[in-house]
Amino acid sequence: MKKPDAVGIPLPIEYGTLTVPAATVSINGVITRSPPNGTGIYTVGPHCTGSLAFGPPGPTYDLFVVFKGSEIQMIQTGPGSPVFQGTAERVSR
């Protein structure tokens, strides 16, 4: 299976809530767009690991923050499949 691609997921390096203005995902060439202004919660612990949850009932992820917060590696932990995994890169401060 082809690895999914995603655009539009902002991931601040702290803990709290976030709002996603929009996100687009391509899974095996099938394009899906999220509803506007989706919400989520996230945490990042002292060892640069954390979690992210959209919704409910959206997907959940485990996170690892690298390169002084400029990059986040993540893997989907639920619900269902396909499982999304990838890297989010900070493009500005």
C-alpha contacts under 8 A as a table, 3 or more apart, distances in Angstrom:
res1	aa1	res2	aa2	distance
1	M	28	N	7.16
2	K	27	I	7.22
2	K	28	N	5.72
3	K	27	I	7.19
3	K	28	N	7.65
3	K	84	F	7.30
3	K	85	Q	7.58
4	P	25	V	6.87
4	P	26	S	5.60
4	P	27	I	4.70
4	P	28	N	6.91
4	P	84	F	6.10
4	P	85	Q	7.56
5	D	25	V	5.71
5	D	26	S	5.34
5	D	27	I	6.91
5	D	86	G	7.97
6	A	9	I	7.63
6	A	23	A	7.05
6	A	24	T	5.68
6	A	25	V	4.45
6	A	26	S	6.56
7	V	23	A	5.68
7	V	24	T	5.47
7	V	25	V	6.71
8	G	20	V	7.24
8	G	21	P	7.69
8	G	22	A	6.04
8	G	23	A	4.57
8	G	24	T	6.76
9	I	20	V	6.34
9	I	22	A	7.79
9	I	23	A	6.25
9	I	88	A	7.60
10	P	18	L	7.95
10	P	20	V	6.70
11	L	18	L	7.86
11	L	72	I	7.91
11	L	88	A	7.67
12	P	15	Y	7.98
13	I	44	V	7.01
13	I	65	V	7.97
13	I	69	G	6.37
14	E	42	Y	7.80
14	E	43	T	6.49
14	E	44	V	5.90
15	Y	41	I	7.65
15	Y	42	Y	5.43
15	Y	43	T	4.33
15	Y	44	V	6.01
16	G	41	I	5.67
16	G	42	Y	5.63
16	G	43	T	6.58
17	T	39	T	7.24
17	T	40	G	5.64
17	T	41	I	4.29
17	T	42	Y	6.25
18	L	39	T	5.71
18	L	40	G	5.31
18	L	41	I	6.12
18	L	42	Y	7.73
19	T	37	N	5.71
19	T	38	G	5.64
19	T	39	T	4.53
19	T	40	G	6.49
20	V	23	A	7.06
20	V	36	P	7.14
20	V	37	N	5.18
20	V	38	G	5.14
20	V	39	T	6.16
21	P	36	P	5.29
21	P	37	N	4.49
21	P	38	G	6.72
22	A	33	R	7.32
22	A	34	S	5.97
22	A	35	P	6.67
22	A	36	P	5.05
22	A	37	N	6.44
22	A	38	G	7.36
23	A	33	R	5.77
23	A	34	S	5.33
23	A	35	P	7.99
24	T	31	I	6.95
24	T	32	T	5.78
24	T	33	R	4.50
24	T	34	S	6.45
25	V	31	I	5.74
25	V	32	T	5.25
25	V	33	R	6.38
26	S	29	G	5.44
26	S	30	V	5.29
26	S	31	I	4.50
26	S	32	T	6.37
27	I	30	V	5.20
27	I	31	I	6.69
34	S	38	G	7.41
35	P	38	G	6.29
38	G	54	F	7.36
38	G	55	G	6.96
39	T	54	F	5.88
39	T	55	G	5.89
40	G	52	L	7.07
40	G	53	A	5.36
40	G	54	F	4.07
40	G	55	G	5.76
41	I	52	L	5.82
41	I	53	A	5.44
41	I	54	F	6.64
42	Y	50	G	7.23
42	Y	51	S	5.52
42	Y	52	L	4.31
42	Y	53	A	6.42
43	T	50	G	5.14
43	T	51	S	5.45
43	T	52	L	6.72
44	V	48	C	5.97
44	V	49	T	5.50
44	V	50	G	4.13
44	V	51	S	6.76
44	V	63	L	7.83
45	G	48	C	5.51
45	G	49	T	5.48
45	G	50	G	5.75
46	P	49	T	7.33
48	C	64	F	5.68
48	C	65	V	5.08
48	C	66	V	7.34
49	T	62	D	7.51
49	T	63	L	5.45
49	T	64	F	4.51
49	T	65	V	6.32
50	G	62	D	5.90
50	G	63	L	4.87
50	G	64	F	6.45
51	S	60	T	7.34
51	S	61	Y	5.56
51	S	62	D	4.54
51	S	63	L	5.40
52	L	60	T	5.62
52	L	61	Y	5.06
52	L	62	D	6.51
52	L	63	L	7.21
53	A	56	P	7.74
53	A	58	G	6.85
53	A	59	P	6.01
53	A	60	T	4.26
53	A	61	Y	6.36
54	F	57	P	7.13
54	F	58	G	4.67
54	F	59	P	5.63
54	F	60	T	6.37
55	G	58	G	4.36
55	G	59	P	7.38
56	P	59	P	8.00
58	G	79	P	7.64
59	P	76	Q	6.90
59	P	77	T	7.52
59	P	78	G	5.57
59	P	79	P	5.78
60	T	76	Q	5.73
60	T	77	T	5.50
60	T	78	G	5.30
60	T	79	P	7.09
61	Y	74	M	6.21
61	Y	75	I	5.36
61	Y	76	Q	4.24
61	Y	77	T	5.13
61	Y	78	G	7.21
62	D	74	M	5.57
62	D	75	I	5.57
62	D	76	Q	6.53
62	D	77	T	6.60
63	L	72	I	6.53
63	L	73	Q	5.76
63	L	74	M	4.51
63	L	75	I	6.90
64	F	72	I	5.67
64	F	73	Q	5.20
64	F	74	M	6.39
65	V	68	K	7.57
65	V	69	G	5.77
65	V	70	S	7.80
65	V	71	E	6.03
65	V	72	I	4.51
65	V	73	Q	6.42
66	V	69	G	5.63
66	V	70	S	6.68
66	V	71	E	5.37
66	V	72	I	6.03
66	V	73	Q	7.61
67	F	70	S	5.44
67	F	71	E	6.07
68	K	71	E	7.73
69	G	72	I	7.16
69	G	90	R	7.86
70	S	89	E	5.95
70	S	90	R	5.00
70	S	91	V	7.97
71	E	87	T	6.82
71	E	88	A	5.71
71	E	89	E	4.45
71	E	90	R	6.00
72	I	87	T	5.57
72	I	88	A	5.12
72	I	89	E	6.44
73	Q	85	Q	7.74
73	Q	86	G	5.87
73	Q	87	T	4.44
73	Q	88	A	6.44
74	M	85	Q	5.61
74	M	86	G	5.62
74	M	87	T	6.21
74	M	88	A	7.88
75	I	83	V	7.32
75	I	84	F	5.95
75	I	85	Q	4.16
75	I	86	G	6.59
76	Q	83	V	5.48
76	Q	84	F	5.25
76	Q	85	Q	6.08
77	T	83	V	7.47
78	G	81	S	7.68
78	G	83	V	7.77
80	G	83	V	7.30
90	R	93	R	7.49
